[in-house]
Amino acid sequence: MALGFWVIGTDTNVGKTFVTTWLMRYFQSKGTAIPYKPVQTGMIDDGTPYYGDTYFYRQFSQTELDGRQVNTYSFPTPASPHYAARLEGQTIEGERILRQIKRLTSRYDHVICEGAGGLYVPLDEKRGYCFQHLVKDSKLPVVLVTRTSLGTINHTLLTVEALRACGIPIIGIVFNGFEGTELEKDNRATICRLTGLHSVTLPKLSEARELEKLDPGLADPLFGEMSVL
């Protein structure tokens, strides 16, 4: 049985894609592993248009990734998925995403699914279907990515409370972008004390390429003794 889980953020630009890619590399050293971004928005056009999230996966993957496997919906407007889809005259179907997750978990040892925005980001506004519904329907647990800076305590505790209220298991927390200040240390300690969750901390990097230098063993507190969830 595959080890599958979600990487969910407290909000936009918290580092979900970075953490997903880092965990992809961690699990590629242990078996077959694939990242999956069900919905991505915001096309980048530097002469050749591309989507940043799945492009980032491919840049750092230790194996070749099939774009048809790692993404289901892509919309050019950088916006909430429901709005970006509406602009293209499309509807995001949760059932289609769930079928793809099932296919991937039947083919790979490890499947890392990345969310979009925060937990309550709408996917299908007509149905009132948001990301937390998709995560719950997938029956997969969550790794929560959060900041270390001012404001993170409230954002993180609210997200943890929402996940627990939905009955979604939480593997642990990844504190991303740590710069070593006393405020950040206290924020991290406070969140861990109040949630009782395992955590790992990733430093703030000066450039994305430094991801390759991160010690894979940093993920062991979350996954070191786990083979199947």
N, C-alpha and C positions, 0 to 999 in steps of 0.2 A: 504493500500500500504506500502511496506517495505521501511525502510531507508537503502539504500545501498550506499557505497562509496569506493573509493580506498585510500590506504595508499601508497604514492609514496615517494621515497627518492631522494635527490640530487645526491647521488652516493652510492656505495657499503659500507656496514658496518656502515651506518649512524644511524641505530636503528629502521628500519622498523618493524622487527618482534617484538621487544620489545614494540613499540607503538601500533602495531596491537593487541598484547595480552592485553595490558593495556586497550585499548578501548573495546576489547571483554568483559573484566570484568565489565567495566563501563556500557555497554549495557545489559549484563546479569542481572544486578540489576534492569533493566527497562522492561524486556520482554525476548523473545527468541532471541538469538544472536549467530552467527557463524562466525568464521574467514575462509577465503578462500585464499589459496596460489596456484594460477593456475600452476606456474612452480617453482620448487625448484631444486637446484643443490648442489652437495657436500655431499656425504654420509659420515657419521661418523661411524667408526668401533672401538668400545671399547669392542670387544668380541661379542656384538650383534649389527649388523649394523642398523643405523637409520638416519633419516634426521632431522637436528636440528630445522628447522623452525616449522614444524608441531608437533614435539616432545615438543617444547616450549609451543605451544598452549595447548596441552593436560596437561602439568604439572600444568598450572595455571587456566584452565577452571573450572568453577563452575558447569558445567554439562559435561556428557560424550560426546566426539566428535567422530564421525565416520570418519576414515581416508579416506574413499572413497568419502566423501563429501567435505573435506577440502583441497584436492589436486587433480590435474588432471595429471600433468607430473612431474616425479622425475627422475633425472639423477645423476649418482654417481660422475662424474667429477666436481670439483668446478670451474666452468667456466661460461662464458656468455651462456644463454639458447640455442642460435642457435648452438654454437659450441659443447656444452654438448650433445645436441640432435643428432647432426651429428655423433658424436663418437659412438652413440648407433644405428645408422641407422634409426633414427626417424625424423619426421617432426612435429613441433608444429602447431596445427590447431587452429587459433583464433576462428573459428565458434564453435568448441567443447567447448572452454572455455566460450564463450558467452551463450551457451545453459545451461551450469552448473550454471552460475550466475543467469539466468532466473529461473531455478529450485529452487535455494536457496532463491531468493527473493519472491518466491511464498509460501515458507514454513516457513520462519523466519521473525521476526519483524525487525531485524537488520543484515545486511551482510557486513562484513569488508573484502574487497579484498586487498591483499598485492601484490605489484609489486616485480620486481626482478632487482637489480641494480638501474640504473637511467632511466629517461624517454625515452632515445633513444637506450636502449639496444635492439638488434635485437632478434626477435623470429623466424621468417621464412626468412632466408636470400635470398632465391630464389624469393620470392615475395616482398622483401624489407619491410617486415611487422615488425614493432617495437612496443615497449610497448605503445608509445603514440597513435598508431593506435588502439590498443586493448582498451585502456581507452576511446578514443573518440567513438568507435563503441559501447561500453557498455552503453553510455549515462549517466554515473554516475560521480558525482563530486569527487574532490580529497582533501585529507588532505596531506599536504607536510611536510615531516620530514627533518630537516636540523640540522647541527651542530651549535655550538656557537663559535667555535674556529676560529683561523686565516684562511682566505680563504673562509669562509662561505658566505660572502656578494656576491661575484661574482657567486659562485655556485648557491645560492638561487635565485638571481635576474635573472640569465639566465634561470633557470628552470621555474620560474614564467612567464617570457616572452614567453617561448615556450608553456606552457599550455594555456596562453591567446591567442597566435597566432593560436592554434589549436581549440579554442573555447571551451575549457574544463573548467567548473566552479571550483573554488577553495574555499573550505569551510574555510580554514585557515592554519596556520603554527604551527607545533610542534617543538620547539627548544629543542633538546635532549642533555643530558650530561652537563648541566650547572653547572659550578663550582664557579660562583660568582665573577669572576675577572672583573676589569673595562673594559678590552678589550671586553669581552663577552657581558657585558651590553651595550656597545656602538654598537657592531655588531648587537645585537638584536633590539635596538632602531632604528638604521639606516635602517635595513631591513623592519621593520614595517612602518616607515615613508615613505619609497620609494615605498612600495607595497600597503599600505593602507589596509592590511589584518589583520583579527583577529588572535591572537596567544595565545598559552599556552607554558609554560616552564617546562620541567622535569629535575630534578637534576641528576647529575652523581651519580650512585649508586655503592657501593663497591662490591655488589654481586647481581646476578639476583633475588634471593629470596626476596630482598627488594621491588620488584615490588608490592607485596601484601600490603605493608605499604603505598603506594602512595595514596593520597587522591583522590577518584574518582571525587570529585567536581572540580578538576583542569580542567576537560574537559568541564565544563559548559560554558565558554566563546565561545566555538565552537558549542556546541550542546544543551545547557541548555534550549533553547526555541524552539527547532526544534523537530518535530515529523515525518514529511515527507519531503523529498527533491523532 
